[in-house]
Amino acid sequence: MTRIILIVGTYRPTHCGVADYTYHLQQHLHQQHIETTVLTTKTVAAELQTTDVLGVVEDWSWSQLWPLVRSLHQVSGDLLHIQHAAGTYDFERAIFLLPLLLRMTDWRKPIVTTIHEYGWWEWQPQWLPQRRVEWLKTWGQSHQWWDREDGFLLTGSDAIITTNRNATQVIRSRLPNLVSAVTEIPIGANIHRFEGDRAHTRQTLRQQLGWPDDALIMAFFGFLHPVKGLETLLPAFQQVVSAYPQARLLLVGGVESLALPEEQARRYWQKLQDTIATLQLQSVVHMTGYVEAAIAAQYLNSADIGVLPFNHGVTLKSGSLLALMAHSLPIVATRSTPPDPDLDDTIVQFISPRNQEELVMELQRLLKDPELRSRLGAAGKAFSQQFDWSAIAAQHRQIYERVGNRE
């Protein structure tokens, strides 16, 4: 049986989107007879206490590079797969040297890197003149020895996986010699579709929350963060419910995450509650807090409309978007810059970020038009079926087999 060594910056699936993605990938790789071992920080591994998650570093600083290299030589596996997003490594840069150090220490196994984010963040050391840093980045990238954003991470990999079109395009423009190594594999929904009786689920939820049977429920799904547009959504919903008294709003998701640790999360949760109280929406807005995936799926199965007013716009990098689509919900969401080329108004009702007036208008349009809701919901569900985790795992297996055969 093939065994893959996975490096994940922080392996807390309930707190981090990349970790959650990795968890789903592992489950579906296992179904295809591929076992995985996760290497992460000692703190996280101690929390999880499972045999397939090993703590090998204290953190991701430079001092932990050699312990990481030594551990990789000791762990049994056929291939190394690095999951990279800058924030999951606390924006530390040491991981950028890992492929180089492995090759220098006679590592012969293939290296695969998945890039979840690319084209927006670069290392800017304070101890070197900026002009000198820029020259080094440009010179090394022009020779395809390293790239200006991720050091040796990409140029030292046998295969590169991207999860979105924008990252793919930037990598190919910067590193033309690596075009053949790049494969784009979009993410899948971060929860499975609820398959129970929808009518029963809808009735039960409305009874539990004390909402009328004819309530039309709008659902936001995902981490509750300041960048998710909730400060736009809540006052917009106040306007919506004044015109449509049967409207209700569900905020499905927790607050604490990698981007918003415990104390900050507590303060933001209180801020949202205060906003709801100030707007006098306590009886028509419900915040679930963190719930297990199966419960979240029941909430979405009970809703009528999905809404994702992210400040930076929505793309196919959003597992929340795919989850709403999988549950046949018509969706109002903010358009990203640049727009995601694979999404259009036949699938999602797009609005401008931070535009309360547009948000009110589109939500009201869906509330009064059941045929539009049905058409958009069906289109979104059909579109989302291409992002199946089994297919994603199969594409990974093909890459593993391809690079493995080069040894």
Buried (B, 14 or more C-beta within 10 A) or exposed (E): EBBBBBBBBBBBBBBBBBBBBBBBBBEBBBEEEBBBBBBBBBEBBEEBEEEEBBBBBEBBEEEBBEEBBEBBEEBEBBBBBBBBBBBBBEEBBBBBBBBBBBEEEEBEBBBBBBBBBBBEEBBEEEEEEEEEBBEEBEEBBEEBEBBBBBBBBBBBBBBBBBBBBBBBBBBBEBBEEBEEBBBBBBBBBBBBBBEEEBEEBBEBBBEEBEBEEEBBBBBBBBBBBBEBBBBBBBBBBBBBBEEBEBBBBBBBBBBBBBBBEEEBBEEBBEBBEEBBEEBEBEEBBBBBEBBEBEEBBBBBBBBBBBBBBBBEBBBBBBBBBBBBBBBBBBBBBBBBEEEBEEBEEEBBBBBEBBBBEBBBBBBBBBBEEEEBBEEBBEBBBEBBEEBBBEBBBBBBBEBBEBBBEEE
